[in-house]
Amino acid sequence: MEAATAGAAPTRAEALTQERTRTAPRPPGTPWWLWAAVVAIVVFCLFPFYWLVNISLKTGPDLSESKVYPPHPTFANYTSIFHNADFTHALLNSAVISLVTTALALVIGSFAAYALARLRFTGKRFILAAVLSVTTFPGIAIAAPLFKLWTDIGIYNTYIGLIIPYLAFALPLAIYILVSFFSEIPKDLEEAALVDGATRFQAFTKVVIPLAAPGLATAGILTFIFAWNEFLLAITLTSSSAARTVPASIAFFTGSTEFEQPLGTISAASVVISIPLIFLVLFFQKRIVAGLTAGAVKG
């Protein structure tokens, strides 16, 4: 019994460790002013969206009031926009054009980025700089020439007429993100796959691409958001609801009377087209952060 009791008693080293743990100063808690600053920043960021929802729930005379809450909330504006055939067709157009643009940007961008990250050839940095320089051109500078060119070759007011310029602007960013991400993937993994009998294409698709999933998710979401929200080219290169996207369609909303401003329906439509982007970002939040911070820290 004495031996068992002695064995259960803490040793001197354990007793000293427990004593230090009890006497060690606890880390200071988060100060109240820091929590207040965080709350203020969150409110500042979310208030515009709340105000948009607030206006979307107002109709008639309530739209002229600046109350922080709708006096007589109603979903009449939402019912109105979904009964608008042009708006629902524009939603379909935006979905198709954005998804196709994103898919093409990821496929083409992944091949281009892999070549720039892995292959050695003269002028590689110049090519990457030239690709990134495309993003510096303002859309207004090419809108008029594209309008004339698309009209001449017969792709004005079509899906392909929007996908091509969207891809031209989205592809450089996708390539830049994926180049930095592919550069961080160890070459040993591809070489091991090649030794096991895989082809270069199989090593790329079965080894590199799965490891680059965060970068692909980041590039894909940024491309989708750009294509979904783009307005200037959409309103310049379309003339009807056949290919007009949602941002351009909202610009053609009219009130129920000649002099009525369609603030309620515009706000309701803005809320509707923002919801898919919010859920998309929340769902891929971790992958976006991982993709944007890839290569920032080595070791």
C-alpha positions in Angstrom: 0.0 0.0 0.0 2.8 2.4 0.9 4.6 1.6 -2.3 1.5 2.3 -4.4 0.8 5.5 -2.5 4.4 6.6 -3.0 4.2 5.8 -6.7 1.0 7.9 -7.1 2.5 11.0 -5.4 3.8 13.7 -7.8 7.6 13.9 -8.2 9.5 17.1 -7.3 9.8 18.1 -10.9 6.0 17.6 -11.5 5.3 19.6 -8.3 7.5 22.5 -9.5 5.8 22.4 -12.9 2.3 22.6 -11.3 3.5 25.4 -9.1 4.8 27.4 -12.1 1.5 26.8 -13.9 -0.5 28.2 -11.0 1.7 31.2 -10.4 2.4 32.0 -14.1 0.7 35.3 -15.2 -2.3 34.7 -17.4 -2.3 36.4 -20.9 -4.2 39.6 -20.9 -7.7 39.5 -22.3 -8.7 41.4 -25.4 -9.3 45.0 -24.5 -12.8 46.3 -24.9 -11.8 49.1 -27.3 -10.5 46.5 -29.8 -13.8 44.7 -29.7 -15.5 48.0 -30.2 -13.3 48.8 -33.2 -14.1 45.4 -34.7 -17.8 45.9 -34.3 -17.6 49.4 -35.8 -15.7 48.0 -38.9 -18.3 45.2 -39.3 -21.2 47.6 -39.1 -19.5 50.0 -41.5 -19.0 47.2 -44.1 -22.4 45.7 -43.7 -24.5 48.8 -43.5 -24.6 49.5 -47.3 -26.0 46.0 -47.9 -28.5 46.5 -45.1 -29.6 49.8 -46.6 -30.0 48.0 -49.9 -32.3 45.4 -48.3 -34.1 48.2 -46.5 -35.0 50.0 -49.7 -35.9 46.8 -51.5 -38.7 46.3 -48.9 -40.2 49.7 -49.5 -42.8 50.7 -52.1 -44.6 53.9 -53.0 -44.3 56.9 -50.6 -42.1 54.9 -48.2 -39.2 55.1 -50.8 -38.9 58.8 -50.2 -38.4 58.4 -46.4 -35.0 57.8 -44.9 -35.9 55.7 -42.0 -33.4 52.9 -41.0 -36.2 50.4 -41.2 -39.1 49.9 -43.7 -42.3 51.3 -42.2 -44.4 48.8 -44.2 -42.1 46.0 -45.3 -43.3 44.2 -48.4 -41.9 41.7 -50.9 -43.7 43.4 -53.8 -40.5 44.5 -55.4 -39.1 40.9 -55.4 -42.4 39.6 -56.9 -42.2 42.3 -59.6 -38.6 41.5 -60.7 -39.3 37.8 -61.0 -42.4 38.5 -63.1 -40.1 40.5 -65.4 -39.2 38.1 -68.2 -36.1 40.3 -69.2 -34.7 40.0 -65.7 -35.1 36.3 -65.4 -33.6 35.8 -68.8 -30.7 38.1 -67.8 -30.1 35.9 -64.8 -29.8 32.9 -67.1 -27.5 34.8 -69.4 -25.2 35.9 -66.5 -25.0 32.4 -65.2 -24.1 30.8 -68.5 -21.6 33.5 -69.5 -20.0 33.6 -66.0 -19.7 29.8 -65.8 -18.3 29.4 -69.3 -15.8 32.3 -68.8 -14.7 30.8 -65.5 -14.2 27.3 -66.9 -12.2 28.6 -69.9 -10.1 30.8 -67.7 -9.2 27.9 -65.4 -8.5 25.4 -68.2 -6.4 27.8 -70.3 -4.9 29.6 -67.3 -3.8 26.4 -65.7 -1.9 25.2 -68.8 -0.3 28.6 -69.3 0.6 29.1 -65.7 2.1 25.6 -65.5 4.3 26.3 -68.5 5.4 29.6 -67.0 6.1 28.0 -63.6 7.9 24.9 -64.8 9.4 25.3 -68.2 12.6 27.2 -68.9 12.6 29.3 -72.0 13.8 32.8 -73.0 11.5 35.7 -72.4 9.4 33.9 -69.7 9.2 36.9 -67.4 8.5 39.2 -70.4 5.5 37.0 -71.4 4.2 37.1 -67.8 4.6 40.9 -67.7 2.8 41.2 -71.1 -0.1 39.1 -69.8 -0.5 41.1 -66.7 -0.3 44.4 -68.7 -3.6 43.5 -70.3 -5.3 44.2 -66.9 -4.1 47.8 -67.0 -6.2 48.7 -70.1 -9.5 50.3 -69.1 -12.6 48.7 -70.5 -13.9 51.9 -72.0 -10.8 52.0 -74.2 -11.8 48.9 -76.1 -15.6 49.0 -75.8 -16.0 51.1 -79.0 -13.6 49.1 -81.2 -15.1 45.8 -80.0 -18.6 47.1 -80.8 -17.5 47.9 -84.4 -15.6 44.6 -84.8 -18.3 42.4 -83.3 -20.9 44.1 -85.5 -18.8 43.5 -88.6 -18.1 39.8 -87.9 -21.6 39.0 -86.6 -21.1 38.2 -82.9 -22.6 41.4 -81.5 -25.4 40.7 -78.9 -24.3 37.0 -78.5 -22.9 34.9 -75.7 -19.5 34.5 -77.5 -19.3 38.3 -78.0 -19.2 38.7 -74.2 -17.2 35.6 -73.3 -14.2 36.6 -75.4 -13.6 40.1 -73.8 -14.5 38.7 -70.4 -11.9 36.0 -70.8 -9.3 38.5 -72.1 -9.6 40.5 -68.8 -10.0 37.5 -66.4 -7.3 35.3 -67.8 -4.3 37.4 -66.8 -5.3 37.4 -63.2 -6.0 33.7 -63.2 -2.6 33.0 -64.7 -0.8 35.2 -62.2 -2.5 33.5 -59.3 -1.8 30.0 -60.6 1.8 30.7 -61.5 2.7 31.7 -58.0 0.8 28.6 -56.7 2.4 26.1 -59.1 5.8 27.5 -58.2 5.3 26.4 -54.6 4.5 22.7 -55.5 7.6 20.6 -55.2 8.9 19.2 -58.5 9.8 15.9 -56.7 6.2 14.9 -56.7 5.9 15.2 -60.5 9.3 13.5 -61.0 8.1 10.6 -58.8 5.0 10.3 -60.9 7.1 10.2 -64.1 9.3 7.5 -62.7 6.2 5.4 -61.9 5.3 5.6 -65.6 2.9 8.5 -65.8 3.1 10.9 -68.7 3.7 14.6 -68.3 0.0 15.3 -68.8 -1.0 12.6 -66.3 1.4 14.1 -63.7 -0.1 17.5 -64.3 -3.7 16.4 -64.0 -3.4 13.8 -61.3 -0.7 15.3 -59.1 -0.3 19.0 -59.7 -4.0 20.0 -60.2 -5.3 18.4 -57.0 -2.5 20.1 -55.0 -3.4 23.4 -56.7 -7.1 23.2 -55.7 -6.9 26.3 -53.4 -5.3 28.4 -56.2 -7.8 27.1 -58.7 -10.7 28.0 -56.4 -9.3 31.5 -55.8 -8.8 32.1 -59.5 -12.2 30.7 -60.4 -14.2 32.7 -57.8 -12.4 36.0 -58.8 -13.1 35.3 -62.4 -16.8 34.4 -61.7 -17.3 37.6 -59.7 -15.7 39.7 -62.4 -17.9 38.2 -65.1 -21.0 38.3 -63.0 -20.6 42.0 -62.0 -19.2 43.4 -65.3 -21.4 46.2 -66.6 -19.6 48.4 -69.2 -18.9 45.7 -71.9 -22.3 44.0 -71.2 -24.2 47.2 -71.9 -22.0 48.1 -74.9 -22.0 44.7 -76.7 -25.6 43.8 -76.2 -28.8 45.4 -77.6 -31.6 43.1 -76.3 -32.3 40.5 -73.7 -30.9 37.7 -76.0 -27.5 38.0 -74.3 -27.8 40.9 -71.9 -26.5 40.1 -68.4 -28.1 41.1 -65.1 -26.1 44.3 -64.4 -27.0 45.7 -67.8 -30.6 44.5 -67.5 -31.0 46.4 -64.2 -30.0 49.6 -66.0 -33.2 49.3 -68.1 -35.6 49.0 -65.2 -38.4 51.5 -65.3 -41.0 52.6 -62.8 -44.7 51.8 -63.0 -45.4 55.4 -64.1 -43.5 57.8 -66.3 -41.8 59.8 -63.6 -41.4 57.1 -60.9 -37.9 56.1 -60.0 -37.5 52.3 -59.8 -35.4 52.4 -56.6 -37.3 49.5 -55.0 -37.0 47.1 -57.9 -33.4 48.1 -58.6 -32.6 47.4 -54.9 -34.4 44.1 -54.9 -32.6 43.0 -58.1 -29.3 44.0 -56.6 -30.0 42.0 -53.5 -30.9 38.9 -55.6 -27.8 39.0 -57.7 -25.6 39.6 -54.6 -26.8 36.5 -52.8 -25.1 33.9 -55.0 -21.8 35.7 -54.7 -22.1 35.8 -50.9 -22.8 32.1 -50.6 -20.0 31.3 -53.1 -17.4 33.2 -51.1 -18.6 31.8 -47.8 -18.5 28.3 -49.1 -15.0 28.6 -50.6 -13.7 30.9 -47.9 -10.9 28.7 -46.7 -9.7 27.9 -50.2 -9.7 31.5 -51.2 -7.5 32.5 -48.2 -5.2 29.6 -48.9 -4.9 30.6 -52.5 -4.3 34.3 -51.9 -1.6 33.6 -49.3 0.1 30.8 -51.2 3.8 31.7 -51.5 3.6 34.5 -49.0 5.6 32.5 -46.4 8.3 30.0 -47.2 9.6 27.3 -44.8 
